[in-house]
Amino acid sequence: MNRVLLGVRGMERPEQIEKVSSAIKKLEGVQSIQPADTGQLEVEYDPHILTVMDLIRVVREQGFLAGML
């Protein structure tokens, strides 16, 4: 398993965090996801199934900008 810290611009309110977290959790290969700091999510994922770009793509589909920290 790999871990990545994603920075998500504009994700500050609890409902926004839940929206993005739920979308990421639905991906096959995601082991866990936790809010880190404001606007950040720590994601543990299987690198044989997903890439960081897959995770970022899902965040963008929810209407937020994201990048790896």
N, CA, C and O atoms as a Tripos MOL2 file, in Angstrom:
@<TRIPOS>MOLECULE
protein
  276   275    69     0     0
PROTEIN
NO_CHARGES

@<TRIPOS>ATOM
      1 N           0.8290   -1.1890    0.0000 N.3       1 MET1
      2 CA          0.0000    0.0000    0.0000 C.3       1 MET1
      3 C           0.8730    1.2530    0.0000 C.2       1 MET1
      4 O           1.9350    1.2860    0.6230 O.2       1 MET1
      5 N           0.4180    2.2620   -0.6950 N.am      2 ASN2
      6 CA          1.0810    3.5630   -0.7000 C.3       2 ASN2
      7 C           0.1940    4.5760    0.0050 C.2       2 ASN2
      8 O          -1.0220    4.4040    0.0960 O.2       2 ASN2
      9 N           0.8220    5.6320    0.5030 N.am      3 ARG3
     10 CA          0.0780    6.7420    1.0970 C.3       3 ARG3
     11 C           0.4430    8.0110    0.3580 C.2       3 ARG3
     12 O           1.5860    8.2030   -0.0570 O.2       3 ARG3
     13 N          -0.5460    8.8720    0.2020 N.am      4 VAL4
     14 CA         -0.3160   10.1610   -0.4320 C.3       4 VAL4
     15 C          -1.0990   11.2170    0.3260 C.2       4 VAL4
     16 O          -2.1920   10.9560    0.8290 O.2       4 VAL4
     17 N          -0.5350   12.4030    0.4020 N.am      5 LEU5
     18 CA         -1.2190   13.5360    1.0030 C.3       5 LEU5
     19 C          -1.6750   14.4300   -0.1320 C.2       5 LEU5
     20 O          -0.8610   14.9810   -0.8730 O.2       5 LEU5
     21 N          -2.9920   14.5690   -0.2620 N.am      6 LEU6
     22 CA         -3.5660   15.4070   -1.3160 C.3       6 LEU6
     23 C          -3.9660   16.7550   -0.7410 C.2       6 LEU6
     24 O          -4.5820   16.8290    0.3220 O.2       6 LEU6
     25 N          -3.6170   17.8020   -1.4410 N.am      7 GLY7
     26 CA         -4.0960   19.1350   -1.1110 C.3       7 GLY7
     27 C          -5.3110   19.4190   -1.9730 C.2       7 GLY7
     28 O          -5.2620   19.2520   -3.1920 O.2       7 GLY7
     29 N          -6.4030   19.8480   -1.3500 N.am      8 VAL8
     30 CA         -7.6420   20.1010   -2.0820 C.3       8 VAL8
     31 C          -8.0540   21.5490   -1.8390 C.2       8 VAL8
     32 O          -8.4440   21.9140   -0.7300 O.2       8 VAL8
     33 N          -7.9650   22.3590   -2.8720 N.am      9 ARG9
     34 CA         -8.2810   23.7780   -2.7550 C.3       9 ARG9
     35 C          -9.7930   23.9780   -2.6360 C.2       9 ARG9
     36 O         -10.5630   23.4530   -3.4410 O.2       9 ARG9
     37 N         -10.2070   24.7390   -1.6260 N.am     10 GLY10
     38 CA        -11.6250   25.0630   -1.4380 C.3      10 GLY10
     39 C         -12.3980   24.0710   -0.5960 C.2      10 GLY10
     40 O         -13.5850   24.2760   -0.3440 O.2      10 GLY10
     41 N         -11.7640   23.0100   -0.1590 N.am     11 MET11
     42 CA        -12.4420   21.9840    0.6530 C.3      11 MET11
     43 C         -12.2160   22.3310    2.1220 C.2      11 MET11
     44 O         -11.2000   21.9570    2.7080 O.2      11 MET11
     45 N         -13.1630   23.0430    2.7050 N.am     12 GLU12
     46 CA        -13.0030   23.5020    4.0810 C.3      12 GLU12
     47 C         -14.1310   23.0610    5.0040 C.2      12 GLU12
     48 O         -13.8920   22.7480    6.1710 O.2      12 GLU12
     49 N         -15.3400   23.0340    4.4980 N.am     13 ARG13
     50 CA        -16.4950   22.6930    5.3370 C.3      13 ARG13
     51 C         -16.6560   21.1750    5.4440 C.2      13 ARG13
     52 O         -16.2650   20.4480    4.5310 O.2      13 ARG13
     53 N         -17.2250   20.6950    6.5480 N.am     14 PRO14
     54 CA        -17.3940   19.2400    6.7480 C.3      14 PRO14
     55 C         -18.1470   18.5600    5.6080 C.2      14 PRO14
     56 O         -17.8020   17.4400    5.2310 O.2      14 PRO14
     57 N         -19.1520   19.2020    5.0580 N.am     15 GLU15
     58 CA        -19.9150   18.5660    3.9720 C.3      15 GLU15
     59 C         -19.0710   18.4500    2.7030 C.2      15 GLU15
     60 O         -19.2580   17.5190    1.9190 O.2      15 GLU15
     61 N         -18.1510   19.3810    2.4970 N.am     16 GLN16
     62 CA        -17.2540   19.2920    1.3440 C.3      16 GLN16
     63 C         -16.2540   18.1510    1.5340 C.2      16 GLN16
     64 O         -15.9690   17.3980    0.6030 O.2      16 GLN16
     65 N         -15.7370   18.0380    2.7350 N.am     17 ILE17
     66 CA        -14.7980   16.9500    3.0440 C.3      17 ILE17
     67 C         -15.4860   15.6030    2.8440 C.2      17 ILE17
     68 O         -14.8990   14.6840    2.2730 O.2      17 ILE17
     69 N         -16.7160   15.4840    3.3090 N.am     18 GLU18
     70 CA        -17.4720   14.2310    3.1670 C.3      18 GLU18
     71 C         -17.7500   13.9120    1.7050 C.2      18 GLU18
     72 O         -17.6610   12.7540    1.2950 O.2      18 GLU18
     73 N         -18.0860   14.9260    0.9160 N.am     19 LYS19
     74 CA        -18.3690   14.7260   -0.5130 C.3      19 LYS19
     75 C         -17.1510   14.1560   -1.2260 C.2      19 LYS19
     76 O         -17.2580   13.1740   -1.9610 O.2      19 LYS19
     77 N         -15.9960   14.7700   -1.0090 N.am     20 VAL20
     78 CA        -14.7690   14.3320   -1.6700 C.3      20 VAL20
     79 C         -14.3280   12.9700   -1.1280 C.2      20 VAL20
     80 O         -13.9610   12.0860   -1.9020 O.2      20 VAL20
     81 N         -14.3610   12.7980    0.1830 N.am     21 SER21
     82 CA        -13.9530   11.5290    0.7930 C.3      21 SER21
     83 C         -14.8110   10.3730    0.3050 C.2      21 SER21
     84 O         -14.2920    9.2960    0.0100 O.2      21 SER21
     85 N         -16.1070   10.5820    0.2180 N.am     22 SER22
     86 CA        -17.0140    9.5210   -0.2440 C.3      22 SER22
     87 C         -16.7040    9.1150   -1.6750 C.2      22 SER22
     88 O         -16.7270    7.9290   -2.0040 O.2      22 SER22
     89 N         -16.4150   10.0850   -2.5210 N.am     23 ALA23
     90 CA        -16.1040    9.7770   -3.9180 C.3      23 ALA23
     91 C         -14.8120    8.9680   -4.0200 C.2      23 ALA23
     92 O         -14.7250    8.0300   -4.8120 O.2      23 ALA23
     93 N         -13.8170    9.3280   -3.2260 N.am     24 ILE24
     94 CA        -12.5430    8.6030   -3.2600 C.3      24 ILE24
     95 C         -12.7110    7.1920   -2.6890 C.2      24 ILE24
     96 O         -12.1350    6.2400   -3.2130 O.2      24 ILE24
     97 N         -13.4960    7.0560   -1.6190 N.am     25 LYS25
     98 CA        -13.7080    5.7460   -0.9880 C.3      25 LYS25
     99 C         -14.3280    4.7380   -1.9470 C.2      25 LYS25
    100 O         -14.1260    3.5330   -1.7930 O.2      25 LYS25
    101 N         -15.0800    5.2160   -2.9350 N.am     26 LYS26
    102 CA        -15.7550    4.3260   -3.8790 C.3      26 LYS26
    103 C         -14.7880    3.6670   -4.8580 C.2      26 LYS26
    104 O         -15.1320    2.6780   -5.5050 O.2      26 LYS26
    105 N         -13.5870    4.2140   -4.9660 N.am     27 LEU27
    106 CA        -12.6140    3.6530   -5.9030 C.3      27 LEU27
    107 C         -12.0770    2.3200   -5.4020 C.2      27 LEU27
    108 O         -11.7300    2.1720   -4.2300 O.2      27 LEU27
    109 N         -12.0160    1.3520   -6.3150 N.am     28 GLU28
    110 CA        -11.3990    0.0760   -5.9760 C.3      28 GLU28
    111 C          -9.9150    0.3260   -5.7530 C.2      28 GLU28
    112 O          -9.2540    0.9690   -6.5690 O.2      28 GLU28
    113 N          -9.4010   -0.1830   -4.6520 N.am     29 GLY29
    114 CA         -7.9950   -0.0250   -4.3430 C.3      29 GLY29
    115 C          -7.7100    0.9800   -3.2370 C.2      29 GLY29
    116 O          -6.5770    1.0820   -2.7690 O.2      29 GLY29
    117 N          -8.7320    1.7260   -2.8140 N.am     30 VAL30
    118 CA         -8.5440    2.6750   -1.7130 C.3      30 VAL30
    119 C          -8.7200    1.9230   -0.4040 C.2      30 VAL30
    120 O          -9.7740    1.3420   -0.1460 O.2      30 VAL30
    121 N          -7.6880    1.9380    0.4130 N.am     31 GLN31
    122 CA         -7.7210    1.2470    1.7080 C.3      31 GLN31
    123 C          -8.3390    2.1450    2.7750 C.2      31 GLN31
    124 O          -9.2130    1.7130    3.5260 O.2      31 GLN31
    125 N          -7.8760    3.4100    2.8390 N.am     32 SER32
    126 CA         -8.4020    4.3270    3.8450 C.3      32 SER32
    127 C          -8.2130    5.7580    3.3730 C.2      32 SER32
    128 O          -7.3850    6.0420    2.5080 O.2      32 SER32
    129 N          -8.9990    6.6530    3.9600 N.am     33 ILE33
    130 CA         -8.8880    8.0740    3.6790 C.3      33 ILE33
    131 C          -9.2070    8.8230    4.9570 C.2      33 ILE33
    132 O         -10.1850    8.5200    5.6410 O.2      33 ILE33
    133 N          -8.3700    9.8110    5.2770 N.am     34 GLN34
    134 CA         -8.5660   10.5950    6.4920 C.3      34 GLN34
    135 C          -8.2590   12.0590    6.2070 C.2      34 GLN34
    136 O          -7.2970   12.3650    5.5030 O.2      34 GLN34
    137 N          -9.0640   12.9590    6.7430 N.am     35 PRO35
    138 CA         -8.6920   14.3730    6.6540 C.3      35 PRO35
    139 C          -7.4140   14.5950    7.4630 C.2      35 PRO35
    140 O          -7.2890   14.0990    8.5830 O.2      35 PRO35
    141 N          -6.4830   15.3310    6.9030 N.am     36 ALA36
    142 CA         -5.2440   15.6370    7.6220 C.3      36 ALA36
    143 C          -5.3760   17.0420    8.1950 C.2      36 ALA36
    144 O          -5.9090   17.2100    9.2920 O.2      36 ALA36
    145 N          -4.9170   18.0210    7.4950 N.am     37 ASP37
    146 CA         -5.0330   19.4140    7.9020 C.3      37 ASP37
    147 C          -6.1610   20.0310    7.0750 C.2      37 ASP37
    148 O          -6.7740   19.3350    6.2650 O.2      37 ASP37
    149 N          -6.4410   21.2960    7.2570 N.am     38 THR38
    150 CA         -7.4730   21.9610    6.4590 C.3      38 THR38
    151 C          -7.1000   21.8630    4.9820 C.2      38 THR38
    152 O          -6.0060   22.2520    4.5720 O.2      38 THR38
    153 N          -8.0320   21.3360    4.1990 N.am     39 GLY39
    154 CA         -7.7960   21.2140    2.7650 C.3      39 GLY39
    155 C          -6.8660   20.0880    2.3720 C.2      39 GLY39
    156 O          -6.3270   20.0820    1.2660 O.2      39 GLY39
    157 N          -6.6710   19.1260    3.2760 N.am     40 GLN40
    158 CA         -5.7790   18.0110    2.9720 C.3      40 GLN40
    159 C          -6.4250   16.6760    3.3190 C.2      40 GLN40
    160 O          -7.1400   16.5540    4.3130 O.2      40 GLN40
    161 N          -6.1620   15.6900    2.4880 N.am     41 LEU41
    162 CA         -6.6280   14.3280    2.7310 C.3      41 LEU41
    163 C          -5.4530   13.3720    2.6030 C.2      41 LEU41
    164 O          -4.6550   13.4690    1.6720 O.2      41 LEU41
    165 N          -5.3600   12.4520    3.5470 N.am     42 GLU42
    166 CA         -4.3550   11.3930    3.4670 C.3      42 GLU42
    167 C          -5.0510   10.1350    2.9730 C.2      42 GLU42
    168 O          -6.0050    9.6570    3.5860 O.2      42 GLU42
    169 N          -4.5610    9.6050    1.8550 N.am     43 VAL43
    170 CA         -5.1950    8.4540    1.2220 C.3      43 VAL43
    171 C          -4.2010    7.3020    1.1720 C.2      43 VAL43
    172 O          -3.0670    7.4620    0.7220 O.2      43 VAL43
    173 N          -4.6410    6.1480    1.6360 N.am     44 GLU44
    174 CA         -3.8460    4.9230    1.5030 C.3      44 GLU44
    175 C          -4.4900    4.0990    0.3980 C.2      44 GLU44
    176 O          -5.6820    3.7940    0.4470 O.2      44 GLU44
    177 N          -3.6840    3.7420   -0.6040 N.am     45 TYR45
    178 CA         -4.2370    3.0840   -1.7860 C.3      45 TYR45
    179 C          -3.2690    2.0250   -2.3140 C.2      45 TYR45
    180 O          -2.0840    2.0210   -1.9810 O.2      45 TYR45
    181 N          -3.8000    1.1320   -3.1400 N.am     46 ASP46
    182 CA         -3.0110    0.0740   -3.7600 C.3      46 ASP46
    183 C          -2.4480    0.6050   -5.0850 C.2      46 ASP46
    184 O          -3.2150    0.8690   -6.0110 O.2      46 ASP46
    185 N          -1.1210    0.7660   -5.1880 N.am     47 PRO47
    186 CA         -0.5380    1.3250   -6.4040 C.3      47 PRO47
    187 C          -0.6220    0.3950   -7.6170 C.2      47 PRO47
    188 O          -0.3480    0.8170   -8.7400 O.2      47 PRO47
    189 N          -0.9990   -0.8620   -7.3970 N.am     48 HIS48
    190 CA         -1.1790   -1.7930   -8.5060 C.3      48 HIS48
    191 C          -2.5390   -1.5910   -9.1720 C.2      48 HIS48
    192 O          -2.7770   -2.0830  -10.2750 O.2      48 HIS48
    193 N          -3.4330   -0.8610   -8.4890 N.am     49 ILE49
    194 CA         -4.7810   -0.6360   -9.0080 C.3      49 ILE49
    195 C          -4.9850    0.8340   -9.3870 C.2      49 ILE49
    196 O          -5.6210    1.1350  -10.3970 O.2      49 ILE49
    197 N          -4.4460    1.7410   -8.5780 N.am     50 LEU50
    198 CA         -4.6720    3.1750   -8.7580 C.3      50 LEU50
    199 C          -3.3540    3.9390   -8.8550 C.2      50 LEU50
    200 O          -2.3040    3.4760   -8.4090 O.2      50 LEU50
    201 N          -3.4490    5.1300   -9.4570 N.am     51 THR51
    202 CA         -2.3310    6.0730   -9.4410 C.3      51 THR51
    203 C          -2.7920    7.3290   -8.7000 C.2      51 THR51
    204 O          -3.9820    7.5110   -8.4430 O.2      51 THR51
    205 N          -1.8380    8.1830   -8.3650 N.am     52 VAL52
    206 CA         -2.1890    9.4510   -7.7270 C.3      52 VAL52
    207 C          -3.0870   10.2650   -8.6600 C.2      52 VAL52
    208 O          -4.0040   10.9470   -8.2030 O.2      52 VAL52
    209 N          -2.8250   10.1930   -9.9590 N.am     53 MET53
    210 CA         -3.6520   10.9430  -10.9100 C.3      53 MET53
    211 C          -5.1010   10.4560  -10.9010 C.2      53 MET53
    212 O          -6.0150   11.2530  -11.1140 O.2      53 MET53
    213 N          -5.3270    9.1710  -10.6600 N.am     54 ASP54
    214 CA         -6.6970    8.6550  -10.5350 C.3      54 ASP54
    215 C          -7.3990    9.3310   -9.3630 C.2      54 ASP54
    216 O          -8.5620    9.7200   -9.4680 O.2      54 ASP54
    217 N          -6.6880    9.4690   -8.2490 N.am     55 LEU55
    218 CA         -7.2700   10.1090   -7.0620 C.3      55 LEU55
    219 C          -7.5660   11.5830   -7.3330 C.2      55 LEU55
    220 O          -8.6330   12.0850   -6.9790 O.2      55 LEU55
    221 N          -6.6190   12.2650   -7.9570 N.am     56 ILE56
    222 CA         -6.7980   13.6830   -8.2680 C.3      56 ILE56
    223 C          -7.9690   13.8820   -9.2340 C.2      56 ILE56
    224 O          -8.7440   14.8280   -9.0910 O.2      56 ILE56
    225 N          -8.0910   12.9990  -10.2010 N.am     57 ARG57
    226 CA         -9.1820   13.0800  -11.1730 C.3      57 ARG57
    227 C         -10.5460   13.0130  -10.4730 C.2      57 ARG57
    228 O         -11.4570   13.7650  -10.8200 O.2      57 ARG57
    229 N         -10.6870   12.1260   -9.5020 N.am     58 VAL58
    230 CA        -11.9510   11.9910   -8.7680 C.3      58 VAL58
    231 C         -12.2510   13.2720   -7.9840 C.2      58 VAL58
    232 O         -13.3970   13.7190   -7.9400 O.2      58 VAL58
    233 N         -11.2250   13.8580   -7.3710 N.am     59 VAL59
    234 CA        -11.4190   15.1140   -6.6310 C.3      59 VAL59
    235 C         -11.8920   16.2030   -7.5870 C.2      59 VAL59
    236 O         -12.8160   16.9510   -7.2680 O.2      59 VAL59
    237 N         -11.2720   16.2930   -8.7400 N.am     60 ARG60
    238 CA        -11.6610   17.3020   -9.7320 C.3      60 ARG60
    239 C         -13.0890   17.1020  -10.2170 C.2      60 ARG60
    240 O         -13.8040   18.0690  -10.4770 O.2      60 ARG60
    241 N         -13.5030   15.8420  -10.3380 N.am     61 GLU61
    242 CA        -14.8810   15.5500  -10.7400 C.3      61 GLU61
    243 C         -15.8880   16.0500   -9.7080 C.2      61 GLU61
    244 O         -17.0560   16.2620  -10.0340 O.2      61 GLU61
    245 N         -15.4430   16.2390   -8.4690 N.am     62 GLN62
    246 CA        -16.3150   16.7650   -7.4120 C.3      62 GLN62
    247 C         -16.3180   18.2880   -7.3860 C.2      62 GLN62
    248 O         -17.0080   18.8960   -6.5680 O.2      62 GLN62
    249 N         -15.5500   18.9040   -8.2790 N.am     63 GLY63
    250 CA        -15.5570   20.3540   -8.3870 C.3      63 GLY63
    251 C         -14.4590   21.0720   -7.6150 C.2      63 GLY63
    252 O         -14.5730   22.2690   -7.3520 O.2      63 GLY63
    253 N         -13.3990   20.3600   -7.2470 N.am     64 PHE64
    254 CA        -12.3000   20.9450   -6.4930 C.3      64 PHE64
    255 C         -10.9810   20.7390   -7.2370 C.2      64 PHE64
    256 O         -10.8330   19.7820   -7.9970 O.2      64 PHE64
    257 N         -10.0470   21.6240   -7.0190 N.am     65 LEU65
    258 CA         -8.7020   21.4580   -7.5450 C.3      65 LEU65
    259 C          -7.8790   20.6840   -6.5370 C.2      65 LEU65
    260 O          -8.0050   20.8950   -5.3300 O.2      65 LEU65
    261 N          -7.0390   19.7920   -7.0250 N.am     66 ALA66
    262 CA         -6.2460   18.9600   -6.1180 C.3      66 ALA66
    263 C          -4.8520   18.7550   -6.6700 C.2      66 ALA66
    264 O          -4.6070   18.8830   -7.8700 O.2      66 ALA66
    265 N          -3.9460   18.4320   -5.7640 N.am     67 GLY67
    266 CA         -2.5820   18.1070   -6.1500 C.3      67 GLY67
    267 C          -1.9250   17.3530   -5.0180 C.2      67 GLY67
    268 O          -2.4000   17.3600   -3.8820 O.2      67 GLY67
    269 N          -0.8150   16.6980   -5.3490 N.am     68 MET68
    270 CA         -0.0760   15.9330   -4.3650 C.3      68 MET68
    271 C           0.8220   16.8750   -3.5660 C.2      68 MET68
    272 O           1.4810   17.7450   -4.1360 O.2      68 MET68
    273 N           0.8440   16.6990   -2.2500 N.am     69 LEU69
    274 CA          1.7110   17.5220   -1.3980 C.3      69 LEU69
    275 C           2.9460   16.7480   -1.0210 C.2      69 LEU69
    276 O           3.8040   17.2660   -0.3050 O.2      69 LEU69
@<TRIPOS>BOND
     1     1     2 1
     2     2     3 1
     3     3     4 2
     4     3     5 am
     5     5     6 1
     6     6     7 1
     7     7     8 2
     8     7     9 am
     9     9    10 1
    10    10    11 1
    11    11    12 2
    12    11    13 am
    13    13    14 1
    14    14    15 1
    15    15    16 2
    16    15    17 am
    17    17    18 1
    18    18    19 1
    19    19    20 2
    20    19    21 am
    21    21    22 1
    22    22    23 1
    23    23    24 2
    24    23    25 am
    25    25    26 1
    26    26    27 1
    27    27    28 2
    28    27    29 am
    29    29    30 1
    30    30    31 1
    31    31    32 2
    32    31    33 am
    33    33    34 1
    34    34    35 1
    35    35    36 2
    36    35    37 am
    37    37    38 1
    38    38    39 1
    39    39    40 2
    40    39    41 am
    41    41    42 1
    42    42    43 1
    43    43    44 2
    44    43    45 am
    45    45    46 1
    46    46    47 1
    47    47    48 2
    48    47    49 am
    49    49    50 1
    50    50    51 1
    51    51    52 2
    52    51    53 am
    53    53    54 1
    54    54    55 1
    55    55    56 2
    56    55    57 am
    57    57    58 1
    58    58    59 1
    59    59    60 2
    60    59    61 am
    61    61    62 1
    62    62    63 1
    63    63    64 2
    64    63    65 am
    65    65    66 1
    66    66    67 1
    67    67    68 2
    68    67    69 am
    69    69    70 1
    70    70    71 1
    71    71    72 2
    72    71    73 am
    73    73    74 1
    74    74    75 1
    75    75    76 2
    76    75    77 am
    77    77    78 1
    78    78    79 1
    79    79    80 2
    80    79    81 am
    81    81    82 1
    82    82    83 1
    83    83    84 2
    84    83    85 am
    85    85    86 1
    86    86    87 1
    87    87    88 2
    88    87    89 am
    89    89    90 1
    90    90    91 1
    91    91    92 2
    92    91    93 am
    93    93    94 1
    94    94    95 1
    95    95    96 2
    96    95    97 am
    97    97    98 1
    98    98    99 1
    99    99   100 2
   100    99   101 am
   101   101   102 1
   102   102   103 1
   103   103   104 2
   104   103   105 am
   105   105   106 1
   106   106   107 1
   107   107   108 2
   108   107   109 am
   109   109   110 1
   110   110   111 1
   111   111   112 2
   112   111   113 am
   113   113   114 1
   114   114   115 1
   115   115   116 2
   116   115   117 am
   117   117   118 1
   118   118   119 1
   119   119   120 2
   120   119   121 am
   121   121   122 1
   122   122   123 1
   123   123   124 2
   124   123   125 am
   125   125   126 1
   126   126   127 1
   127   127   128 2
   128   127   129 am
   129   129   130 1
   130   130   131 1
   131   131   132 2
   132   131   133 am
   133   133   134 1
   134   134   135 1
   135   135   136 2
   136   135   137 am
   137   137   138 1
   138   138   139 1
   139   139   140 2
   140   139   141 am
   141   141   142 1
   142   142   143 1
   143   143   144 2
   144   143   145 am
   145   145   146 1
   146   146   147 1
   147   147   148 2
   148   147   149 am
   149   149   150 1
   150   150   151 1
   151   151   152 2
   152   151   153 am
   153   153   154 1
   154   154   155 1
   155   155   156 2
   156   155   157 am
   157   157   158 1
   158   158   159 1
   159   159   160 2
   160   159   161 am
   161   161   162 1
   162   162   163 1
   163   163   164 2
   164   163   165 am
   165   165   166 1
   166   166   167 1
   167   167   168 2
   168   167   169 am
   169   169   170 1
   170   170   171 1
   171   171   172 2
   172   171   173 am
   173   173   174 1
   174   174   175 1
   175   175   176 2
   176   175   177 am
   177   177   178 1
   178   178   179 1
   179   179   180 2
   180   179   181 am
   181   181   182 1
   182   182   183 1
   183   183   184 2
   184   183   185 am
   185   185   186 1
   186   186   187 1
   187   187   188 2
   188   187   189 am
   189   189   190 1
   190   190   191 1
   191   191   192 2
   192   191   193 am
   193   193   194 1
   194   194   195 1
   195   195   196 2
   196   195   197 am
   197   197   198 1
   198   198   199 1
   199   199   200 2
   200   199   201 am
   201   201   202 1
   202   202   203 1
   203   203   204 2
   204   203   205 am
   205   205   206 1
   206   206   207 1
   207   207   208 2
   208   207   209 am
   209   209   210 1
   210   210   211 1
   211   211   212 2
   212   211   213 am
   213   213   214 1
   214   214   215 1
   215   215   216 2
   216   215   217 am
   217   217   218 1
   218   218   219 1
   219   219   220 2
   220   219   221 am
   221   221   222 1
   222   222   223 1
   223   223   224 2
   224   223   225 am
   225   225   226 1
   226   226   227 1
   227   227   228 2
   228   227   229 am
   229   229   230 1
   230   230   231 1
   231   231   232 2
   232   231   233 am
   233   233   234 1
   234   234   235 1
   235   235   236 2
   236   235   237 am
   237   237   238 1
   238   238   239 1
   239   239   240 2
   240   239   241 am
   241   241   242 1
   242   242   243 1
   243   243   244 2
   244   243   245 am
   245   245   246 1
   246   246   247 1
   247   247   248 2
   248   247   249 am
   249   249   250 1
   250   250   251 1
   251   251   252 2
   252   251   253 am
   253   253   254 1
   254   254   255 1
   255   255   256 2
   256   255   257 am
   257   257   258 1
   258   258   259 1
   259   259   260 2
   260   259   261 am
   261   261   262 1
   262   262   263 1
   263   263   264 2
   264   263   265 am
   265   265   266 1
   266   266   267 1
   267   267   268 2
   268   267   269 am
   269   269   270 1
   270   270   271 1
   271   271   272 2
   272   271   273 am
   273   273   274 1
   274   274   275 1
   275   275   276 2
@<TRIPOS>SUBSTRUCTURE
     1 MET1         2 RESIDUE 1 A MET
     2 ASN2         6 RESIDUE 1 A ASN
     3 ARG3        10 RESIDUE 1 A ARG
     4 VAL4        14 RESIDUE 1 A VAL
     5 LEU5        18 RESIDUE 1 A LEU
     6 LEU6        22 RESIDUE 1 A LEU
     7 GLY7        26 RESIDUE 1 A GLY
     8 VAL8        30 RESIDUE 1 A VAL
     9 ARG9        34 RESIDUE 1 A ARG
    10 GLY10       38 RESIDUE 1 A GLY
    11 MET11       42 RESIDUE 1 A MET
    12 GLU12       46 RESIDUE 1 A GLU
    13 ARG13       50 RESIDUE 1 A ARG
    14 PRO14       54 RESIDUE 1 A PRO
    15 GLU15       58 RESIDUE 1 A GLU
    16 GLN16       62 RESIDUE 1 A GLN
    17 ILE17       66 RESIDUE 1 A ILE
    18 GLU18       70 RESIDUE 1 A GLU
    19 LYS19       74 RESIDUE 1 A LYS
    20 VAL20       78 RESIDUE 1 A VAL
    21 SER21       82 RESIDUE 1 A SER
    22 SER22       86 RESIDUE 1 A SER
    23 ALA23       90 RESIDUE 1 A ALA
    24 ILE24       94 RESIDUE 1 A ILE
    25 LYS25       98 RESIDUE 1 A LYS
    26 LYS26      102 RESIDUE 1 A LYS
    27 LEU27      106 RESIDUE 1 A LEU
    28 GLU28      110 RESIDUE 1 A GLU
    29 GLY29      114 RESIDUE 1 A GLY
    30 VAL30      118 RESIDUE 1 A VAL
    31 GLN31      122 RESIDUE 1 A GLN
    32 SER32      126 RESIDUE 1 A SER
    33 ILE33      130 RESIDUE 1 A ILE
    34 GLN34      134 RESIDUE 1 A GLN
    35 PRO35      138 RESIDUE 1 A PRO
    36 ALA36      142 RESIDUE 1 A ALA
    37 ASP37      146 RESIDUE 1 A ASP
    38 THR38      150 RESIDUE 1 A THR
    39 GLY39      154 RESIDUE 1 A GLY
    40 GLN40      158 RESIDUE 1 A GLN
    41 LEU41      162 RESIDUE 1 A LEU
    42 GLU42      166 RESIDUE 1 A GLU
    43 VAL43      170 RESIDUE 1 A VAL
    44 GLU44      174 RESIDUE 1 A GLU
    45 TYR45      178 RESIDUE 1 A TYR
    46 ASP46      182 RESIDUE 1 A ASP
    47 PRO47      186 RESIDUE 1 A PRO
    48 HIS48      190 RESIDUE 1 A HIS
    49 ILE49      194 RESIDUE 1 A ILE
    50 LEU50      198 RESIDUE 1 A LEU
    51 THR51      202 RESIDUE 1 A THR
    52 VAL52      206 RESIDUE 1 A VAL
    53 MET53      210 RESIDUE 1 A MET
    54 ASP54      214 RESIDUE 1 A ASP
    55 LEU55      218 RESIDUE 1 A LEU
    56 ILE56      222 RESIDUE 1 A ILE
    57 ARG57      226 RESIDUE 1 A ARG
    58 VAL58      230 RESIDUE 1 A VAL
    59 VAL59      234 RESIDUE 1 A VAL
    60 ARG60      238 RESIDUE 1 A ARG
    61 GLU61      242 RESIDUE 1 A GLU
    62 GLN62      246 RESIDUE 1 A GLN
    63 GLY63      250 RESIDUE 1 A GLY
    64 PHE64      254 RESIDUE 1 A PHE
    65 LEU65      258 RESIDUE 1 A LEU
    66 ALA66      262 RESIDUE 1 A ALA
    67 GLY67      266 RESIDUE 1 A GLY
    68 MET68      270 RESIDUE 1 A MET
    69 LEU69      274 RESIDUE 1 A LEU
